Amino acid sequence: MIQINQLSKKYKGAEIFSVNDLNLTINEGEIFGLLGPNGAGKTTLISMLSSLLKPTSGSFSIDGMNYKDHQKELKQFIGTVPQEYALYPTLTAKENLMYFGSMYGIQKSDLQNDIQGHLETLGLSEFANKKIKTYSGGMKRRINLIAGILHKPKVLFLDEPTVGVDVQSRNVIIEHLKQLNAKGTTIIYTSHHLNEAEEFCSRVAIIDHGTIVCQGEPKKLIAEHNGAGNLEDVFLEKTGKALRDYA
């Protein structure tokens, strides 16, 4: 589904590459986890794959479509759920979702039905007409997710979709994503919740300093590293225990 070849990104004025000569293949129907410390290049990589950032060099294709020649088609083909809330706080949840859905050209009747279905599944139907600014963090995360999947994307990019939410909201979000994946959506997901990634992802890649340091099925990676009891142990072995603060 996704083929990445020697992809690199260096921001203007930066001394080092945020993504450096990265190669990766993601198969159709996978739930693929991109894991790494702060500043490792995860968000930059997703931003390039979502056509939000122009690569410095290298190339990638999604479902055989090269990003240089098929940007318009790719924007309809993919969905993106950013780490920051992409919502209008003074609008209600339904108003937000009707607006974002209309941007994809979805017919109003179909859009209303889809919104209602997602709101019910994610436990938000009774709050549909409440303004987003009154929502809790977990509720905003769920609306943020709905906004990214209304057009039924074949590939879904998720940047920290469960950060800062309560256990119940996290569970509902993960279960909804599993349902989408079962219907054929390929998911690319970043998170610092390594226990969550270990259970949720079919494969993962650990990124550090803009390059992939290891990849594979979580259980196999754990088995391949002596003394590792979980994915967090593998992560720390590959990326070290030093703090990764950056500004």
Salt bridges, closest charged atoms under 4 A:
GLU30 OE2 - ARG203 NE 2.57
GLU73 OE2 - HIS70 ND1 3.87
ASP114 OD2 - LYS152 NZ 2.86
GLU160 OE2 - HIS192 NE2 3.37
GLU175 OE2 - LYS178 NZ 3.66
GLU196 OE1 - ARG170 NE 3.50
ASP208 OD2 - HIS209 NE2 3.77
ASP208 OD1 - ARG244 NH1 2.72
GLU217 OE2 - LYS220 NZ 3.84
